[in-house]
Amino acid sequence: MTLTPTTPTPTATATGPDLAAVKAKQQKTWSSGDFAVVGARIVLQSELLAEAADLRAGWRVLDVACGSGNAALAAARSGTSAVGVDYVPSLLDTARKRAAAEGLDVEFRVGDAEDLPVPDGSFDAVLSVFGSMFAPDHHRAAAELIRATRPGGVIGLVSWTPSGFIGEMFRTITKHVPGPKGVQSPMLWGTEDHLAELFGGAAVEIRSTQQTCVFRFASPEEFVGFFRRWYGPTFKAFEALDEDGRDDLAADLADLARRWDRHQDGGSVALPSTYLETIISLR
């Protein structure tokens, strides 16, 4: 089957960043730590998205930036024929093991969210859970989601909100280790206005609902240690700092957890993290 060619990823211009270099750095970031460990704590969000998208048995479903396969597996449990795409091979290996353990027939492919290795209109539904939002070129990533979906199909997204705990965690990190200049914040995908800009021209309807998932840890320090070890962006931020800088970042993240803890009793912490669940019905 012939794949539809796409425009090469743009590089630096007088008015913008070198997105190819940004993407290469991002790939190294998401290959560090082990996102599968973090992904194990956000399984429910994919299950809820699969239900919200009203996936039909027999549909072909694509999970973009699938990580260790949460949304692809959720789709397969709904009786669909699922494919997952990600640019971190080690995460795809974990996803394949998970699918085999559950007896689910899911295909996992190495691929880029901004240049999906699939033909035009080849899926009834395309999902992305905390995935496409991190692509540096928002418009291109959105265009690829649309391109892969058949006319009249469905796109389902789960994206962290800028005003929630994860949004503030990223702002805390970038105070210590600034992000690439000229690249839009991934948290914009957690706003209805930005999604309307990205998908409005192709959509019959865009429905968004703010949801909350809760991260639970025995202490603020355990939260810091968990994200420092397993979550690529946090892992790389600590790696980029000297010893004093690492101590300062750890202290700021622990303070963040204390402020957001909904128990507020000095014991274990529960960190409510808001995200936007979005269902886009295409023309």
Solvent accessible surface area in square Angstrom, and as a share of the most:
residue,aa,sasa,rsa
1,M,201,0.90
2,T,122,0.71
3,L,88,0.44
4,T,52,0.30
5,P,120,0.76
6,T,45,0.26
7,T,103,0.60
8,P,108,0.68
9,T,38,0.22
10,P,59,0.37
11,T,78,0.45
12,A,61,0.47
13,T,88,0.51
14,A,113,0.87
15,T,135,0.79
16,G,30,0.29
17,P,33,0.21
18,D,52,0.27
19,L,23,0.11
20,A,42,0.32
21,A,56,0.43
22,V,16,0.09
23,K,20,0.09
24,A,53,0.41
25,K,148,0.63
26,Q,39,0.17
27,Q,68,0.30
28,K,142,0.60
29,T,20,0.12
30,W,34,0.12
31,S,58,0.38
32,S,16,0.10
33,G,32,0.30
34,D,52,0.27
35,F,33,0.14
36,A,16,0.12
37,V,48,0.28
38,V,4,0.02
39,G,1,0.01
40,A,70,0.55
41,R,108,0.39
42,I,7,0.03
43,V,47,0.27
44,L,107,0.53
45,Q,7,0.03
46,S,0,0.00
47,E,55,0.25
48,L,73,0.36
49,L,0,0.00
50,A,5,0.04
51,E,138,0.62
52,A,36,0.28
53,A,6,0.04
54,D,98,0.51
55,L,19,0.10
56,R,155,0.57
57,A,79,0.62
58,G,64,0.61
59,W,40,0.14
60,R,91,0.33
61,V,1,0.00
62,L,0,0.00
63,D,2,0.01
64,V,0,0.00
65,A,28,0.22
66,C,12,0.07
67,G,4,0.04
68,S,3,0.02
69,G,0,0.00
70,N,14,0.07
71,A,1,0.01
72,A,0,0.00
73,L,0,0.00
74,A,1,0.01
75,A,0,0.00
76,A,12,0.09
77,R,99,0.36
78,S,44,0.28
79,G,42,0.41
80,T,13,0.07
81,S,54,0.35
82,A,3,0.02
83,V,4,0.02
84,G,0,0.00
85,V,1,0.00
86,D,10,0.05
87,Y,42,0.16
88,V,3,0.01
89,P,72,0.46
90,S,67,0.43
91,L,9,0.04
92,L,1,0.00
93,D,69,0.36
94,T,44,0.26
95,A,0,0.00
96,R,101,0.37
97,K,146,0.62
98,R,62,0.23
99,A,4,0.03
100,A,79,0.61
101,A,90,0.70
102,E,84,0.38
103,G,69,0.66
104,L,39,0.19
105,D,133,0.69
106,V,19,0.11
107,E,84,0.38
108,F,12,0.05
109,R,63,0.23
110,V,88,0.51
111,G,13,0.13
112,D,31,0.16
113,A,15,0.12
114,E,0,0.00
115,D,63,0.32
116,L,6,0.03
117,P,34,0.21
118,V,1,0.01
119,P,24,0.15
120,D,76,0.39
121,G,28,0.27
122,S,29,0.19
123,F,2,0.01
124,D,27,0.14
125,A,0,0.00
126,V,0,0.00
127,L,0,0.00
128,S,2,0.01
129,V,20,0.11
130,F,14,0.06
131,G,10,0.10
132,S,2,0.01
133,M,3,0.01
134,F,22,0.09
135,A,11,0.08
136,P,8,0.05
137,D,29,0.15
138,H,3,0.02
139,H,92,0.41
140,R,33,0.12
141,A,0,0.00
142,A,1,0.01
143,A,56,0.43
144,E,9,0.04
145,L,0,0.00
146,I,43,0.22
147,R,43,0.16
148,A,0,0.00
149,T,6,0.03
150,R,75,0.27
151,P,110,0.69
152,G,42,0.40
153,G,0,0.00
154,V,21,0.12
155,I,0,0.00
156,G,0,0.00
157,L,2,0.01
158,V,2,0.01
159,S,2,0.02
160,W,10,0.04
161,T,4,0.03
162,P,40,0.25
163,S,86,0.56
164,G,2,0.02
165,F,0,0.00
166,I,5,0.02
167,G,0,0.00
168,E,36,0.16
169,M,0,0.00
170,F,32,0.13
171,R,109,0.40
172,T,14,0.08
173,I,10,0.05
174,T,59,0.34
175,K,167,0.71
176,H,47,0.21
177,V,40,0.23
178,P,106,0.67
179,G,39,0.37
180,P,74,0.47
181,K,187,0.79
182,G,67,0.64
183,V,33,0.19
184,Q,77,0.34
185,S,54,0.35
186,P,33,0.21
187,M,8,0.04
188,L,60,0.30
189,W,1,0.00
190,G,6,0.05
191,T,39,0.23
192,E,107,0.48
193,D,122,0.63
194,H,11,0.05
195,L,1,0.00
196,A,52,0.40
197,E,104,0.47
198,L,16,0.08
199,F,1,0.00
200,G,29,0.28
201,G,75,0.72
202,A,25,0.20
203,A,6,0.05
204,V,103,0.59
205,E,83,0.37
206,I,54,0.27
207,R,114,0.41
208,S,29,0.19
209,T,72,0.42
210,Q,113,0.50
211,Q,55,0.25
212,T,72,0.42
213,C,11,0.07
214,V,42,0.24
215,F,5,0.02
216,R,131,0.48
217,F,7,0.03
218,A,67,0.52
219,S,34,0.22
220,P,14,0.09
221,E,97,0.43
222,E,80,0.36
223,F,0,0.00
224,V,10,0.06
225,G,35,0.34
226,F,24,0.10
227,F,3,0.01
228,R,89,0.32
229,R,154,0.56
230,W,58,0.21
231,Y,11,0.04
232,G,1,0.01
233,P,21,0.13
234,T,0,0.00
235,F,68,0.29
236,K,65,0.28
237,A,5,0.04
238,F,5,0.02
239,E,104,0.47
240,A,71,0.55
241,L,33,0.17
242,D,100,0.52
243,E,118,0.53
244,D,103,0.53
245,G,14,0.13
246,R,73,0.27
247,D,87,0.45
248,D,80,0.41
249,L,0,0.00
250,A,24,0.18
251,A,54,0.42
252,D,59,0.31
253,L,0,0.00
254,A,7,0.06
255,D,69,0.36
256,L,0,0.00
257,A,0,0.00
258,R,110,0.40
259,R,148,0.54
260,W,64,0.23
261,D,9,0.05
262,R,134,0.49
263,H,82,0.37
264,Q,117,0.52
265,D,108,0.56
266,G,83,0.80
267,G,36,0.34
268,S,57,0.37
269,V,5,0.03
270,A,0,0.00
271,L,0,0.00
272,P,32,0.20
273,S,0,0.00
274,T,27,0.15
275,Y,1,0.01
276,L,9,0.04
277,E,15,0.07
278,T,0,0.00
279,I,8,0.04
280,I,0,0.00
281,S,31,0.20
282,L,12,0.06
283,R,164,0.60
